[in-house]
Amino acid sequence: MPAVVDLNKCSGCGDCRQACPTGAIEIVDGKAKIDESTCADCGACVDVCPTGAISLP
């Protein structure tokens, strides 16, 4: 299951986008958006998110 973004916590900083090895994350309207079909469930985005907005279910 792909990573999930809590939009209330997401600051749109883009750290997750830069950390994603598959390019599955875009910043859309100031929030991270994860492409479920590309996400590898690796957790790289979870580790770098400064606000704790991303989690793996």
PDB file of N, CA, C, O and CB in Angstrom:
ATOM      1  N   MET A   1       0.850  -1.179   0.000  1.00  0.00           N
ATOM      2  CA  MET A   1       0.000   0.000   0.000  1.00  0.00           C
ATOM      3  C   MET A   1       0.898   1.246   0.000  1.00  0.00           C
ATOM      4  O   MET A   1       1.872   1.306   0.751  1.00  0.00           O
ATOM      5  CB  MET A   1      -0.968  -0.004   1.234  1.00  0.00           C
ATOM      6  N   PRO A   2       0.580   2.220  -0.823  1.00  0.00           N
ATOM      7  CA  PRO A   2       1.440   3.401  -0.934  1.00  0.00           C
ATOM      8  C   PRO A   2       1.370   4.301   0.300  1.00  0.00           C
ATOM      9  O   PRO A   2       0.459   4.204   1.122  1.00  0.00           O
ATOM     10  CB  PRO A   2       1.058   4.198  -2.164  1.00  0.00           C
ATOM     11  N   ALA A   3       2.358   5.169   0.392  1.00  0.00           N
ATOM     12  CA  ALA A   3       2.405   6.139   1.474  1.00  0.00           C
ATOM     13  C   ALA A   3       1.177   7.049   1.411  1.00  0.00           C
ATOM     14  O   ALA A   3       0.584   7.250   0.351  1.00  0.00           O
ATOM     15  CB  ALA A   3       3.706   6.970   1.403  1.00  0.00           C
ATOM     16  N   VAL A   4       0.817   7.590   2.569  1.00  0.00           N
ATOM     17  CA  VAL A   4      -0.363   8.445   2.687  1.00  0.00           C
ATOM     18  C   VAL A   4       0.066   9.805   3.225  1.00  0.00           C
ATOM     19  O   VAL A   4       0.899   9.885   4.128  1.00  0.00           O
ATOM     20  CB  VAL A   4      -1.441   7.795   3.611  1.00  0.00           C
ATOM     21  N   VAL A   5      -0.502  10.871   2.672  1.00  0.00           N
ATOM     22  CA  VAL A   5      -0.186  12.233   3.098  1.00  0.00           C
ATOM     23  C   VAL A   5      -1.346  12.789   3.914  1.00  0.00           C
ATOM     24  O   VAL A   5      -2.497  12.769   3.476  1.00  0.00           O
ATOM     25  CB  VAL A   5       0.112  13.144   1.876  1.00  0.00           C
ATOM     26  N   ASP A   6      -1.027  13.287   5.108  1.00  0.00           N
ATOM     27  CA  ASP A   6      -2.007  14.019   5.918  1.00  0.00           C
ATOM     28  C   ASP A   6      -1.934  15.472   5.452  1.00  0.00           C
ATOM     29  O   ASP A   6      -1.008  16.200   5.808  1.00  0.00           O
ATOM     30  CB  ASP A   6      -1.719  13.880   7.491  1.00  0.00           C
ATOM     31  N   LEU A   7      -2.912  15.885   4.658  1.00  0.00           N
ATOM     32  CA  LEU A   7      -2.881  17.219   4.062  1.00  0.00           C
ATOM     33  C   LEU A   7      -2.928  18.332   5.095  1.00  0.00           C
ATOM     34  O   LEU A   7      -2.481  19.444   4.815  1.00  0.00           O
ATOM     35  CB  LEU A   7      -4.028  17.377   3.110  1.00  0.00           C
ATOM     36  N   ASN A   8      -3.453  18.065   6.271  1.00  0.00           N
ATOM     37  CA  ASN A   8      -3.486  19.075   7.328  1.00  0.00           C
ATOM     38  C   ASN A   8      -2.100  19.344   7.895  1.00  0.00           C
ATOM     39  O   ASN A   8      -1.845  20.432   8.410  1.00  0.00           O
ATOM     40  CB  ASN A   8      -4.422  18.638   8.443  1.00  0.00           C
ATOM     41  N   LYS A   9      -1.201  18.367   7.806  1.00  0.00           N
ATOM     42  CA  LYS A   9       0.158  18.523   8.322  1.00  0.00           C
ATOM     43  C   LYS A   9       1.160  18.928   7.245  1.00  0.00           C
ATOM     44  O   LYS A   9       2.202  19.508   7.551  1.00  0.00           O
ATOM     45  CB  LYS A   9       0.607  17.239   8.968  1.00  0.00           C
ATOM     46  N   CYS A  10       0.851  18.625   5.989  1.00  0.00           N
ATOM     47  CA  CYS A  10       1.794  18.865   4.894  1.00  0.00           C
ATOM     48  C   CYS A  10       2.027  20.362   4.684  1.00  0.00           C
ATOM     49  O   CYS A  10       1.082  21.138   4.541  1.00  0.00           O
ATOM     50  CB  CYS A  10       1.279  18.226   3.595  1.00  0.00           C
ATOM     51  N   SER A  11       3.304  20.749   4.668  1.00  0.00           N
ATOM     52  CA  SER A  11       3.653  22.158   4.448  1.00  0.00           C
ATOM     53  C   SER A  11       4.015  22.433   2.987  1.00  0.00           C
ATOM     54  O   SER A  11       4.193  23.586   2.595  1.00  0.00           O
ATOM     55  CB  SER A  11       4.819  22.560   5.354  1.00  0.00           C
ATOM     56  N   GLY A  12       4.125  21.367   2.183  1.00  0.00           N
ATOM     57  CA  GLY A  12       4.468  21.551   0.775  1.00  0.00           C
ATOM     58  C   GLY A  12       5.922  21.890   0.540  1.00  0.00           C
ATOM     59  O   GLY A  12       6.261  22.473  -0.489  1.00  0.00           O
ATOM     60  N   CYS A  13       6.793  21.534   1.479  1.00  0.00           N
ATOM     61  CA  CYS A  13       8.209  21.910   1.381  1.00  0.00           C
ATOM     62  C   CYS A  13       8.943  21.222   0.236  1.00  0.00           C
ATOM     63  O   CYS A  13       9.917  21.764  -0.288  1.00  0.00           O
ATOM     64  CB  CYS A  13       8.907  21.592   2.673  1.00  0.00           C
ATOM     65  N   GLY A  14       8.486  20.027  -0.161  1.00  0.00           N
ATOM     66  CA  GLY A  14       9.101  19.324  -1.274  1.00  0.00           C
ATOM     67  C   GLY A  14      10.224  18.381  -0.902  1.00  0.00           C
ATOM     68  O   GLY A  14      10.806  17.751  -1.785  1.00  0.00           O
ATOM     69  N   ASP A  15      10.551  18.263   0.381  1.00  0.00           N
ATOM     70  CA  ASP A  15      11.613  17.349   0.787  1.00  0.00           C
ATOM     71  C   ASP A  15      11.292  15.918   0.361  1.00  0.00           C
ATOM     72  O   ASP A  15      12.181  15.182  -0.068  1.00  0.00           O
ATOM     73  CB  ASP A  15      11.824  17.415   2.303  1.00  0.00           C
ATOM     74  N   CYS A  16      10.040  15.528   0.476  1.00  0.00           N
ATOM     75  CA  CYS A  16       9.624  14.169   0.101  1.00  0.00           C
ATOM     76  C   CYS A  16       9.805  13.938  -1.388  1.00  0.00           C
ATOM     77  O   CYS A  16      10.225  12.860  -1.810  1.00  0.00           O
ATOM     78  CB  CYS A  16       8.162  13.924   0.495  1.00  0.00           C
ATOM     79  N   ARG A  17       9.491  14.938  -2.173  1.00  0.00           N
ATOM     80  CA  ARG A  17       9.623  14.826  -3.630  1.00  0.00           C
ATOM     81  C   ARG A  17      11.080  14.578  -4.004  1.00  0.00           C
ATOM     82  O   ARG A  17      11.376  13.751  -4.867  1.00  0.00           O
ATOM     83  CB  ARG A  17       9.098  16.105  -4.330  1.00  0.00           C
ATOM     84  N   GLN A  18      11.972  15.289  -3.359  1.00  0.00           N
ATOM     85  CA  GLN A  18      13.400  15.136  -3.637  1.00  0.00           C
ATOM     86  C   GLN A  18      13.918  13.783  -3.167  1.00  0.00           C
ATOM     87  O   GLN A  18      14.825  13.224  -3.784  1.00  0.00           O
ATOM     88  CB  GLN A  18      14.192  16.256  -2.969  1.00  0.00           C
ATOM     89  N   ALA A  19      13.362  13.252  -2.093  1.00  0.00           N
ATOM     90  CA  ALA A  19      13.831  11.987  -1.526  1.00  0.00           C
ATOM     91  C   ALA A  19      13.275  10.766  -2.240  1.00  0.00           C
ATOM     92  O   ALA A  19      13.837   9.678  -2.118  1.00  0.00           O
ATOM     93  CB  ALA A  19      13.469  11.917  -0.075  1.00  0.00           C
ATOM     94  N   CYS A  20      12.199  10.918  -2.971  1.00  0.00           N
ATOM     95  CA  CYS A  20      11.520   9.774  -3.591  1.00  0.00           C
ATOM     96  C   CYS A  20      12.344   9.196  -4.739  1.00  0.00           C
ATOM     97  O   CYS A  20      12.583   9.882  -5.733  1.00  0.00           O
ATOM     98  CB  CYS A  20      10.132  10.189  -4.100  1.00  0.00           C
ATOM     99  N   PRO A  21      12.783   7.937  -4.613  1.00  0.00           N
ATOM    100  CA  PRO A  21      13.614   7.345  -5.663  1.00  0.00           C
ATOM    101  C   PRO A  21      12.853   6.992  -6.940  1.00  0.00           C
ATOM    102  O   PRO A  21      13.470   6.778  -7.984  1.00  0.00           O
ATOM    103  CB  PRO A  21      14.273   6.116  -5.135  1.00  0.00           C
ATOM    104  N   THR A  22      11.528   6.929  -6.873  1.00  0.00           N
ATOM    105  CA  THR A  22      10.753   6.578  -8.066  1.00  0.00           C
ATOM    106  C   THR A  22      10.056   7.776  -8.698  1.00  0.00           C
ATOM    107  O   THR A  22       9.386   7.627  -9.720  1.00  0.00           O
ATOM    108  CB  THR A  22       9.728   5.531  -7.717  1.00  0.00           C
ATOM    109  N   GLY A  23      10.203   8.963  -8.107  1.00  0.00           N
ATOM    110  CA  GLY A  23       9.566  10.155  -8.659  1.00  0.00           C
ATOM    111  C   GLY A  23       8.054  10.132  -8.526  1.00  0.00           C
ATOM    112  O   GLY A  23       7.346  10.713  -9.348  1.00  0.00           O
ATOM    113  N   ALA A  24       7.555   9.461  -7.490  1.00  0.00           N
ATOM    114  CA  ALA A  24       6.111   9.290  -7.316  1.00  0.00           C
ATOM    115  C   ALA A  24       5.424  10.476  -6.652  1.00  0.00           C
ATOM    116  O   ALA A  24       4.199  10.484  -6.524  1.00  0.00           O
ATOM    117  CB  ALA A  24       5.849   8.063  -6.510  1.00  0.00           C
ATOM    118  N   ILE A  25       6.192  11.477  -6.228  1.00  0.00           N
ATOM    119  CA  ILE A  25       5.599  12.584  -5.473  1.00  0.00           C
ATOM    120  C   ILE A  25       5.719  13.895  -6.239  1.00  0.00           C
ATOM    121  O   ILE A  25       6.780  14.241  -6.758  1.00  0.00           O
ATOM    122  CB  ILE A  25       6.269  12.716  -4.101  1.00  0.00           C
ATOM    123  N   GLU A  26       4.613  14.604  -6.293  1.00  0.00           N
ATOM    124  CA  GLU A  26       4.555  15.943  -6.859  1.00  0.00           C
ATOM    125  C   GLU A  26       3.999  16.876  -5.791  1.00  0.00           C
ATOM    126  O   GLU A  26       3.311  16.435  -4.870  1.00  0.00           O
ATOM    127  CB  GLU A  26       3.683  15.979  -8.161  1.00  0.00           C
ATOM    128  N   ILE A  27       4.295  18.157  -5.915  1.00  0.00           N
ATOM    129  CA  ILE A  27       3.664  19.154  -5.059  1.00  0.00           C
ATOM    130  C   ILE A  27       2.563  19.804  -5.890  1.00  0.00           C
ATOM    131  O   ILE A  27       2.838  20.461  -6.894  1.00  0.00           O
ATOM    132  CB  ILE A  27       4.709  20.224  -4.524  1.00  0.00           C
ATOM    133  N   VAL A  28       1.313  19.615  -5.465  1.00  0.00           N
ATOM    134  CA  VAL A  28       0.155  20.122  -6.189  1.00  0.00           C
ATOM    135  C   VAL A  28      -0.637  21.030  -5.246  1.00  0.00           C
ATOM    136  O   VAL A  28      -1.051  20.604  -4.168  1.00  0.00           O
ATOM    137  CB  VAL A  28      -0.736  18.949  -6.733  1.00  0.00           C
ATOM    138  N   ASP A  29      -0.841  22.263  -5.653  1.00  0.00           N
ATOM    139  CA  ASP A  29      -1.550  23.246  -4.829  1.00  0.00           C
ATOM    140  C   ASP A  29      -0.939  23.350  -3.424  1.00  0.00           C
ATOM    141  O   ASP A  29      -1.657  23.502  -2.436  1.00  0.00           O
ATOM    142  CB  ASP A  29      -3.039  22.874  -4.727  1.00  0.00           C
ATOM    143  N   GLY A  30       0.388  23.266  -3.351  1.00  0.00           N
ATOM    144  CA  GLY A  30       1.093  23.445  -2.088  1.00  0.00           C
ATOM    145  C   GLY A  30       1.076  22.239  -1.163  1.00  0.00           C
ATOM    146  O   GLY A  30       1.411  22.363   0.016  1.00  0.00           O
ATOM    147  N   LYS A  31       0.692  21.078  -1.675  1.00  0.00           N
ATOM    148  CA  LYS A  31       0.642  19.860  -0.860  1.00  0.00           C
ATOM    149  C   LYS A  31       1.251  18.692  -1.635  1.00  0.00           C
ATOM    150  O   LYS A  31       1.184  18.651  -2.863  1.00  0.00           O
ATOM    151  CB  LYS A  31      -0.820  19.534  -0.444  1.00  0.00           C
ATOM    152  N   ALA A  32       1.844  17.746  -0.908  1.00  0.00           N
ATOM    153  CA  ALA A  32       2.414  16.565  -1.546  1.00  0.00           C
ATOM    154  C   ALA A  32       1.299  15.661  -2.057  1.00  0.00           C
ATOM    155  O   ALA A  32       0.295  15.441  -1.379  1.00  0.00           O
ATOM    156  CB  ALA A  32       3.325  15.799  -0.564  1.00  0.00           C
ATOM    157  N   LYS A  33       1.497  15.143  -3.264  1.00  0.00           N
ATOM    158  CA  LYS A  33       0.545  14.199  -3.850  1.00  0.00           C
ATOM    159  C   LYS A  33       1.355  13.000  -4.326  1.00  0.00           C
ATOM    160  O   LYS A  33       2.319  13.148  -5.077  1.00  0.00           O
ATOM    161  CB  LYS A  33      -0.286  14.853  -5.038  1.00  0.00           C
ATOM    162  N   ILE A  34       0.953  11.804  -3.881  1.00  0.00           N
ATOM    163  CA  ILE A  34       1.686  10.586  -4.200  1.00  0.00           C
ATOM    164  C   ILE A  34       0.959   9.799  -5.276  1.00  0.00           C
ATOM    165  O   ILE A  34      -0.233   9.517  -5.158  1.00  0.00           O
ATOM    166  CB  ILE A  34       1.878   9.725  -2.947  1.00  0.00           C
ATOM    167  N   ASP A  35       1.686   9.450  -6.318  1.00  0.00           N
ATOM    168  CA  ASP A  35       1.151   8.615  -7.395  1.00  0.00           C
ATOM    169  C   ASP A  35       1.216   7.169  -6.925  1.00  0.00           C
ATOM    170  O   ASP A  35       2.295   6.581  -6.850  1.00  0.00           O
ATOM    171  CB  ASP A  35       1.948   8.818  -8.743  1.00  0.00           C
ATOM    172  N   GLU A  36       0.067   6.602  -6.612  1.00  0.00           N
ATOM    173  CA  GLU A  36       0.000   5.257  -6.052  1.00  0.00           C
ATOM    174  C   GLU A  36       0.581   4.206  -6.992  1.00  0.00           C
ATOM    175  O   GLU A  36       1.122   3.201  -6.530  1.00  0.00           O
ATOM    176  CB  GLU A  36      -1.432   4.909  -5.723  1.00  0.00           C
ATOM    177  N   SER A  37       0.480   4.419  -8.287  1.00  0.00           N
ATOM    178  CA  SER A  37       0.971   3.416  -9.232  1.00  0.00           C
ATOM    179  C   SER A  37       2.496   3.413  -9.340  1.00  0.00           C
ATOM    180  O   SER A  37       3.081   2.443  -9.823  1.00  0.00           O
ATOM    181  CB  SER A  37       0.364   3.657 -10.600  1.00  0.00           C
ATOM    182  N   THR A  38       3.139   4.489  -8.894  1.00  0.00           N
ATOM    183  CA  THR A  38       4.589   4.607  -8.979  1.00  0.00           C
ATOM    184  C   THR A  38       5.269   4.407  -7.628  1.00  0.00           C
ATOM    185  O   THR A  38       6.444   4.043  -7.578  1.00  0.00           O
ATOM    186  CB  THR A  38       4.962   5.956  -9.542  1.00  0.00           C
ATOM    187  N   CYS A  39       4.552   4.640  -6.542  1.00  0.00           N
ATOM    188  CA  CYS A  39       5.109   4.539  -5.192  1.00  0.00           C
ATOM    189  C   CYS A  39       5.620   3.119  -4.930  1.00  0.00           C
ATOM    190  O   CYS A  39       4.920   2.142  -5.194  1.00  0.00           O
ATOM    191  CB  CYS A  39       4.048   4.932  -4.135  1.00  0.00           C
ATOM    192  N   ALA A  40       6.845   3.017  -4.409  1.00  0.00           N
ATOM    193  CA  ALA A  40       7.469   1.717  -4.134  1.00  0.00           C
ATOM    194  C   ALA A  40       7.350   1.317  -2.658  1.00  0.00           C
ATOM    195  O   ALA A  40       7.909   0.300  -2.249  1.00  0.00           O
ATOM    196  CB  ALA A  40       8.940   1.751  -4.540  1.00  0.00           C
ATOM    197  N   ASP A  41       6.633   2.101  -1.867  1.00  0.00           N
ATOM    198  CA  ASP A  41       6.457   1.808  -0.433  1.00  0.00           C
ATOM    199  C   ASP A  41       7.788   1.707   0.311  1.00  0.00           C
ATOM    200  O   ASP A  41       7.915   0.916   1.246  1.00  0.00           O
ATOM    201  CB  ASP A  41       5.680   0.508  -0.259  1.00  0.00           C
ATOM    202  N   CYS A  42       8.767   2.491  -0.090  1.00  0.00           N
ATOM    203  CA  CYS A  42      10.108   2.374   0.498  1.00  0.00           C
ATOM    204  C   CYS A  42      10.260   3.149   1.808  1.00  0.00           C
ATOM    205  O   CYS A  42      11.114   2.819   2.631  1.00  0.00           O
ATOM    206  CB  CYS A  42      11.143   2.861  -0.492  1.00  0.00           C
ATOM    207  N   GLY A  43       9.435   4.175   2.000  1.00  0.00           N
ATOM    208  CA  GLY A  43       9.493   4.960   3.231  1.00  0.00           C
ATOM    209  C   GLY A  43      10.479   6.110   3.218  1.00  0.00           C
ATOM    210  O   GLY A  43      10.641   6.789   4.232  1.00  0.00           O
ATOM    211  N   ALA A  44      11.143   6.348   2.094  1.00  0.00           N
ATOM    212  CA  ALA A  44      12.110   7.454   2.029  1.00  0.00           C
ATOM    213  C   ALA A  44      11.437   8.790   2.336  1.00  0.00           C
ATOM    214  O   ALA A  44      12.022   9.643   3.003  1.00  0.00           O
ATOM    215  CB  ALA A  44      12.775   7.509   0.639  1.00  0.00           C
ATOM    216  N   CYS A  45      10.227   8.968   1.858  1.00  0.00           N
ATOM    217  CA  CYS A  45       9.493  10.216   2.083  1.00  0.00           C
ATOM    218  C   CYS A  45       9.104  10.369   3.559  1.00  0.00           C
ATOM    219  O   CYS A  45       9.121  11.471   4.107  1.00  0.00           O
ATOM    220  CB  CYS A  45       8.234  10.263   1.195  1.00  0.00           C
ATOM    221  N   VAL A  46       8.759   9.257   4.180  1.00  0.00           N
ATOM    222  CA  VAL A  46       8.372   9.274   5.597  1.00  0.00           C
ATOM    223  C   VAL A  46       9.547   9.770   6.436  1.00  0.00           C
ATOM    224  O   VAL A  46       9.374  10.580   7.347  1.00  0.00           O
ATOM    225  CB  VAL A  46       7.918   7.857   6.072  1.00  0.00           C
ATOM    226  N   ASP A  47      10.742   9.275   6.120  1.00  0.00           N
ATOM    227  CA  ASP A  47      11.936   9.603   6.895  1.00  0.00           C
ATOM    228  C   ASP A  47      12.337  11.070   6.800  1.00  0.00           C
ATOM    229  O   ASP A  47      12.899  11.616   7.749  1.00  0.00           O
ATOM    230  CB  ASP A  47      13.078   8.749   6.442  1.00  0.00           C
ATOM    231  N   VAL A  48      12.057  11.717   5.666  1.00  0.00           N
ATOM    232  CA  VAL A  48      12.507  13.097   5.488  1.00  0.00           C
ATOM    233  C   VAL A  48      11.447  14.148   5.795  1.00  0.00           C
ATOM    234  O   VAL A  48      11.774  15.331   5.888  1.00  0.00           O
ATOM    235  CB  VAL A  48      12.980  13.282   4.092  1.00  0.00           C
ATOM    236  N   CYS A  49      10.205  13.756   5.953  1.00  0.00           N
ATOM    237  CA  CYS A  49       9.131  14.742   6.154  1.00  0.00           C
ATOM    238  C   CYS A  49       9.303  15.452   7.498  1.00  0.00           C
ATOM    239  O   CYS A  49       9.224  14.809   8.545  1.00  0.00           O
ATOM    240  CB  CYS A  49       7.738  14.057   6.084  1.00  0.00           C
ATOM    241  N   PRO A  50       9.536  16.765   7.484  1.00  0.00           N
ATOM    242  CA  PRO A  50       9.782  17.485   8.735  1.00  0.00           C
ATOM    243  C   PRO A  50       8.527  17.687   9.594  1.00  0.00           C
ATOM    244  O   PRO A  50       8.633  17.988  10.783  1.00  0.00           O
ATOM    245  CB  PRO A  50      10.388  18.824   8.426  1.00  0.00           C
ATOM    246  N   THR A  51       7.356  17.525   9.003  1.00  0.00           N
ATOM    247  CA  THR A  51       6.122  17.733   9.776  1.00  0.00           C
ATOM    248  C   THR A  51       5.431  16.420  10.139  1.00  0.00           C
ATOM    249  O   THR A  51       4.395  16.432  10.804  1.00  0.00           O
ATOM    250  CB  THR A  51       5.160  18.611   8.990  1.00  0.00           C
ATOM    251  N   GLY A  52       5.988  15.296   9.714  1.00  0.00           N
ATOM    252  CA  GLY A  52       5.381  14.003  10.008  1.00  0.00           C
ATOM    253  C   GLY A  52       4.077  13.786   9.273  1.00  0.00           C
ATOM    254  O   GLY A  52       3.198  13.073   9.757  1.00  0.00           O
ATOM    255  N   ALA A  53       3.945  14.401   8.096  1.00  0.00           N
ATOM    256  CA  ALA A  53       2.692  14.346   7.359  1.00  0.00           C
ATOM    257  C   ALA A  53       2.524  13.073   6.528  1.00  0.00           C
ATOM    258  O   ALA A  53       1.423  12.770   6.066  1.00  0.00           O
ATOM    259  CB  ALA A  53       2.592  15.538   6.466  1.00  0.00           C
ATOM    260  N   ILE A  54       3.620  12.326   6.337  1.00  0.00           N
ATOM    261  CA  ILE A  54       3.545  11.135   5.477  1.00  0.00           C
ATOM    262  C   ILE A  54       3.734   9.891   6.323  1.00  0.00           C
ATOM    263  O   ILE A  54       4.591   9.841   7.206  1.00  0.00           O
ATOM    264  CB  ILE A  54       4.610  11.188   4.345  1.00  0.00           C
ATOM    265  N   SER A  55       2.919   8.893   6.036  1.00  0.00           N
ATOM    266  CA  SER A  55       3.036   7.622   6.764  1.00  0.00           C
ATOM    267  C   SER A  55       2.775   6.459   5.817  1.00  0.00           C
ATOM    268  O   SER A  55       2.153   6.615   4.767  1.00  0.00           O
ATOM    269  CB  SER A  55       2.050   7.574   7.960  1.00  0.00           C
ATOM    270  N   LEU A  56       3.264   5.299   6.213  1.00  0.00           N
ATOM    271  CA  LEU A  56       2.978   4.069   5.487  1.00  0.00           C
ATOM    272  C   LEU A  56       1.926   3.321   6.285  1.00  0.00           C
ATOM    273  O   LEU A  56       2.109   3.081   7.479  1.00  0.00           O
ATOM    274  CB  LEU A  56       4.273   3.197   5.272  1.00  0.00           C
ATOM    275  N   PRO A  57       0.826   2.949   5.642  1.00  0.00           N
ATOM    276  CA  PRO A  57      -0.234   2.254   6.382  1.00  0.00           C
ATOM    277  C   PRO A  57       0.185   0.870   6.844  1.00  0.00           C
ATOM    278  O   PRO A  57      -0.602   0.166   7.478  1.00  0.00           O
ATOM    279  CB  PRO A  57      -1.472   2.142   5.527  1.00  0.00           C
TER     280      PRO A  57
END
